[in-house]
Amino acid sequence: MPVASKLRGVIAAIATPITAQRAPDLGRFLDLGGRLLAGGCDGLNVLGTTGEATSLSRQQRAEVMRAAARNLDLARLMVGTGAAALDDAVALTRLAAELGFAGALVVPPFYYKGVSEDGVFAAIAAIAEATAERPIPIYLYHFPALSGVPYTPALVARLISAFPDRIAGLKDSSGDLAYSRTVAQAHPALAVFPSSEATLLEARSGPFAGCISATANLNADLCARAYRNGEAAALERAVAIRALFDGRPVIAGVKAGLAHLHHDNALALPMPPLVAWGAAERTRLGADLDRIRSGA
């Protein structure tokens, strides 16, 4: 049986503000984290895909982690520690444990495609074994569209069987709810988090532990009302905000939305190779966000 997860509910995949010098803007990051935790989020996923972790160096990721540890409630934070290089993943997972994060979100090594399940198992086993002295809960990050390396249901079951005291949950960013349900039904104690807030009403009494969403950066208050109070109208507006990014560059779009909501153009800047939305796109997005959030 998987280890019990302390993380549940509305979790924002928090964006990482970037300076003009292409480094994490720690001051803005901490301000955003505080706002999200106070504004409806039960937790944060630091340094995930929306947080542009794979565009940051190991040192930069460590700086963000240490800043979070000094200033935010780590009992409510999971942090992405997966990397293409196994040594980097081990080092970041060790640091997450030392600092006291509630969980490590681990994308499988992602450069080589078509690797066997034995190979992915060996990588996760190495991380689990190297962090056994400080056994931080591990959350598997299934995002095959970007990583190209899936956590198949069979591999999830194998990892839980081998490391029942370490595997706590799974974030599913595949968009395939059939996959999420298959894993959740096979492992009722596993905390499964789809990436869409559309599942939040189902999560109140169903198979999911909540959601981990990029757009929760922009609609956390609406998500909280849906998850905590069962407000269908709030969920409808939250999902409408998510739909603004369908077929569009989501990470730069979320940052454009943050810049609008917080009246801070610096928040719109992503790390290369991502490109900021143009002024006209940002203006239209801002108008749409205001309209949906007002209930008009």
C-alpha positions as CSV (number, residue, x, y, z in Angstrom):
1,M,0.0,0.0,0.0
2,P,1.4,3.5,-0.8
3,V,2.5,5.8,1.9
4,A,-0.2,8.2,3.0
5,S,-0.1,11.6,1.2
6,K,-0.2,14.7,3.3
7,L,-1.0,16.8,0.1
8,R,-4.5,17.0,-1.2
9,G,-6.9,19.5,-2.7
10,V,-6.2,22.5,-5.0
11,I,-2.5,22.6,-5.8
12,A,-1.2,25.3,-8.1
13,A,1.7,24.4,-10.4
14,I,3.3,27.7,-9.4
15,A,5.1,29.7,-12.1
16,T,8.6,30.8,-11.5
17,P,9.1,34.5,-12.2
18,I,12.2,35.3,-14.2
19,T,14.5,38.3,-14.2
20,A,15.7,40.2,-17.2
21,Q,19.1,38.5,-16.5
22,R,17.4,35.1,-17.0
23,A,17.5,33.9,-13.4
24,P,14.7,33.0,-11.0
25,D,13.2,36.2,-9.5
26,L,13.1,35.0,-5.9
27,G,11.3,38.0,-4.5
28,R,8.4,37.8,-6.9
29,F,8.3,34.0,-6.6
30,L,7.9,34.2,-2.8
31,D,5.2,36.9,-3.2
32,L,3.3,34.8,-5.7
33,G,3.6,31.7,-3.5
34,G,2.3,33.6,-0.5
35,R,-0.6,35.0,-2.5
36,L,-1.6,31.6,-3.8
37,L,-1.5,29.9,-0.4
38,A,-3.6,32.6,1.1
39,G,-5.9,32.8,-1.9
40,G,-7.3,29.3,-2.1
41,C,-4.5,26.9,-2.8
42,D,-4.2,23.9,-0.4
43,G,-0.6,23.5,-1.7
44,L,1.9,24.3,-4.4
45,N,3.9,22.3,-6.9
46,V,7.2,24.2,-7.0
47,L,9.5,23.7,-10.0
48,G,7.2,21.7,-12.2
49,T,6.6,22.2,-15.9
50,T,4.8,25.5,-15.3
51,G,7.7,26.5,-13.1
52,E,10.0,25.9,-16.0
53,A,12.3,23.6,-14.0
54,T,13.9,22.0,-17.0
55,S,15.0,25.4,-18.2
56,L,16.8,26.1,-14.9
57,S,20.2,24.8,-13.8
58,R,20.5,22.5,-10.8
59,Q,22.0,25.5,-8.9
60,Q,19.1,27.7,-9.8
61,R,16.6,25.1,-8.8
62,A,18.3,24.7,-5.5
63,E,18.1,28.5,-4.9
64,V,14.4,28.4,-5.5
65,M,14.0,25.5,-3.1
66,R,16.0,27.2,-0.4
67,A,14.1,30.4,-0.8
68,A,10.8,28.5,-0.4
69,A,12.1,26.7,2.6
70,R,13.0,30.0,4.3
71,N,9.7,31.7,3.6
72,L,6.8,29.3,2.8
73,D,5.0,26.5,4.5
74,L,6.8,23.4,3.3
75,A,4.1,21.2,4.7
76,R,2.0,22.4,1.8
77,L,4.7,22.2,-0.9
78,M,5.8,19.5,-3.3
79,V,8.8,20.2,-5.5
80,G,9.9,18.8,-8.8
81,T,13.2,17.0,-8.5
82,G,13.2,14.9,-11.7
83,A,16.0,15.5,-14.2
84,A,17.5,13.9,-17.3
85,A,20.7,13.2,-15.3
86,L,20.2,10.7,-12.5
87,D,22.8,12.4,-10.3
88,D,20.9,15.7,-10.6
89,A,17.6,14.0,-9.7
90,V,19.2,12.3,-6.7
91,A,20.9,15.5,-5.5
92,L,17.7,17.6,-5.8
93,T,15.6,14.9,-4.1
94,R,18.1,14.8,-1.2
95,L,17.9,18.6,-0.9
96,A,14.1,18.5,-0.9
97,A,14.2,16.0,2.0
98,E,16.8,18.0,3.9
99,L,14.8,21.2,3.6
100,G,11.6,19.5,4.6
101,F,9.3,19.6,1.5
102,A,6.2,17.5,1.8
103,G,7.0,15.6,-1.4
104,A,9.3,15.2,-4.4
105,L,7.6,15.2,-7.8
106,V,9.7,13.0,-10.1
107,V,9.5,13.0,-13.8
108,P,11.3,10.0,-15.3
109,P,14.7,10.6,-17.0
110,F,13.4,12.0,-20.3
111,Y,16.1,12.4,-22.9
112,Y,16.1,8.9,-24.3
113,K,12.8,7.8,-25.7
114,G,11.5,4.2,-26.0
115,V,13.4,3.1,-22.9
116,S,12.2,0.0,-21.1
117,E,10.1,-0.1,-18.0
118,D,13.1,-1.8,-16.4
119,G,15.2,1.3,-17.1
120,V,12.7,3.7,-15.7
121,F,12.2,1.4,-12.6
122,A,16.0,1.4,-12.1
123,A,16.1,5.2,-12.2
124,I,13.3,5.7,-9.6
125,A,14.8,2.9,-7.5
126,A,18.1,4.6,-7.5
127,I,16.5,7.9,-6.3
128,A,14.5,6.1,-3.6
129,E,17.5,4.1,-2.3
130,A,19.8,7.2,-2.4
131,T,17.3,9.1,-0.2
132,A,16.4,6.3,2.2
133,E,18.0,8.0,5.2
134,R,15.6,10.9,4.8
135,P,12.6,9.2,3.0
136,I,10.7,12.1,1.4
137,P,7.5,10.9,-0.2
138,I,7.8,10.5,-3.9
139,Y,5.1,11.6,-6.4
140,L,5.4,10.2,-9.9
141,Y,5.0,12.7,-12.7
142,H,3.3,11.3,-15.7
143,F,3.5,13.7,-18.6
144,P,4.3,11.6,-21.7
145,A,3.5,14.4,-24.2
146,L,6.6,16.3,-23.0
147,S,8.8,13.7,-21.3
148,G,8.1,11.0,-23.9
149,V,8.6,8.5,-21.0
150,P,5.4,7.2,-19.4
151,Y,4.6,5.7,-16.0
152,T,2.5,2.9,-17.3
153,P,-0.1,1.4,-14.9
154,A,2.1,-1.7,-14.7
155,L,5.2,0.3,-13.8
156,V,3.2,2.3,-11.2
157,A,2.1,-1.0,-9.6
158,R,5.7,-2.3,-9.6
159,L,7.1,0.8,-8.0
160,I,4.4,0.8,-5.3
161,S,5.1,-2.8,-4.6
162,A,8.9,-2.2,-4.4
163,F,8.7,1.0,-2.4
164,P,5.4,1.1,-0.5
165,D,6.9,3.4,2.1
166,R,8.0,6.0,-0.5
167,I,5.5,6.2,-3.3
168,A,2.8,8.6,-2.2
169,G,1.0,9.8,-5.3
170,L,1.0,10.5,-9.0
171,K,0.4,13.7,-11.0
172,D,-1.2,12.9,-14.3
173,S,-0.7,15.7,-16.9
174,S,-1.5,13.4,-19.8
175,G,-5.1,14.7,-20.1
176,D,-6.3,11.1,-20.2
177,L,-8.8,10.7,-17.4
178,A,-9.2,7.1,-18.2
179,Y,-5.5,6.6,-17.2
180,S,-6.0,8.6,-14.0
181,R,-9.0,6.5,-13.1
182,T,-7.3,3.2,-13.9
183,V,-4.4,4.1,-11.6
184,A,-6.6,5.5,-8.8
185,Q,-8.9,2.5,-8.9
186,A,-6.0,0.0,-8.8
187,H,-4.4,1.8,-5.9
188,P,-7.1,3.5,-3.7
189,A,-4.6,4.8,-1.2
190,L,-2.5,6.5,-3.9
191,A,-3.0,10.2,-4.2
192,V,-3.8,10.7,-7.8
193,F,-3.9,14.3,-9.1
194,P,-5.2,15.0,-12.6
195,S,-3.9,18.3,-14.1
196,S,-7.4,19.8,-14.8
197,E,-9.5,21.6,-12.2
198,A,-12.6,20.2,-14.1
199,T,-12.2,17.1,-11.9
200,L,-12.5,18.9,-8.6
201,L,-16.1,18.1,-7.8
202,E,-15.4,14.5,-8.5
203,A,-12.4,14.7,-6.2
204,R,-14.6,15.7,-3.3
205,S,-15.8,12.1,-2.8
206,G,-14.3,10.2,-5.7
207,P,-11.0,8.6,-6.7
208,F,-8.8,11.7,-6.9
209,A,-6.9,13.6,-4.3
210,G,-7.5,16.9,-5.9
211,C,-5.8,18.5,-8.9
212,I,-2.4,20.0,-9.7
213,S,-3.1,22.7,-12.3
214,A,-1.1,25.4,-14.1
215,T,-4.2,27.6,-14.4
216,A,-4.7,27.5,-10.6
217,N,-2.2,30.3,-10.7
218,L,-5.1,32.4,-12.0
219,N,-8.3,30.8,-10.6
220,A,-7.3,29.3,-7.2
221,D,-10.1,31.1,-5.4
222,L,-12.7,29.6,-7.7
223,C,-11.1,26.2,-7.5
224,A,-11.2,26.3,-3.7
225,R,-14.9,27.2,-3.7
226,A,-15.6,24.2,-6.0
227,Y,-13.4,21.7,-4.0
228,R,-14.3,22.8,-0.5
229,N,-18.0,23.8,-1.0
230,G,-19.1,22.0,-4.1
231,E,-19.9,25.2,-6.0
232,A,-20.6,24.1,-9.5
233,A,-20.8,27.7,-10.7
234,A,-17.4,28.5,-9.4
235,L,-16.0,25.4,-11.1
236,E,-17.6,26.5,-14.4
237,R,-15.8,29.8,-14.2
238,A,-12.5,28.1,-13.2
239,V,-12.8,25.8,-16.2
240,A,-13.6,28.7,-18.5
241,I,-10.4,30.4,-17.5
242,R,-8.5,27.2,-18.2
243,A,-10.1,27.0,-21.7
244,L,-8.6,30.4,-22.5
245,F,-5.3,28.6,-23.1
246,D,-6.6,25.7,-25.2
247,G,-4.2,25.3,-28.2
248,R,-2.0,28.1,-27.0
249,P,1.4,28.3,-25.2
250,V,0.2,27.7,-21.7
251,I,3.3,28.6,-19.6
252,A,3.8,32.0,-21.2
253,G,0.0,32.4,-21.2
254,V,-0.2,31.8,-17.4
255,K,2.6,34.3,-16.9
256,A,0.7,36.8,-19.0
257,G,-2.4,36.3,-16.9
258,L,-0.3,36.7,-13.7
259,A,1.1,40.0,-15.0
260,H,-2.4,41.2,-15.6
261,L,-3.9,40.1,-12.3
262,H,-1.0,41.4,-10.2
263,H,-0.4,44.6,-12.3
264,D,3.2,43.6,-12.8
265,N,4.5,43.3,-16.3
266,A,7.7,41.6,-15.1
267,L,5.7,38.5,-14.3
268,A,5.0,37.9,-18.0
269,L,8.7,37.0,-18.8
270,P,9.4,33.3,-19.4
271,M,12.8,31.7,-19.6
272,P,14.1,31.0,-23.2
273,P,13.3,29.1,-25.3
274,L,9.8,30.1,-24.3
275,V,8.6,33.4,-25.6
276,A,6.3,35.9,-23.9
277,W,2.9,36.6,-25.3
278,G,2.6,39.8,-27.4
279,A,0.9,42.9,-26.2
280,A,-2.3,42.4,-28.2
281,E,-2.7,38.8,-26.9
282,R,-2.1,39.9,-23.4
283,T,-4.7,42.7,-23.7
284,R,-7.3,40.2,-25.0
285,L,-6.4,37.7,-22.2
286,G,-6.7,40.4,-19.6
287,A,-10.2,41.3,-20.8
288,D,-11.3,37.7,-20.9
289,L,-9.9,37.0,-17.4
290,D,-11.7,40.1,-16.0
291,R,-15.0,39.1,-17.7
292,I,-14.9,35.5,-16.4
293,R,-13.8,36.4,-12.9
294,S,-16.5,39.0,-12.6
295,G,-19.1,36.4,-13.6
296,A,-20.3,38.5,-16.5
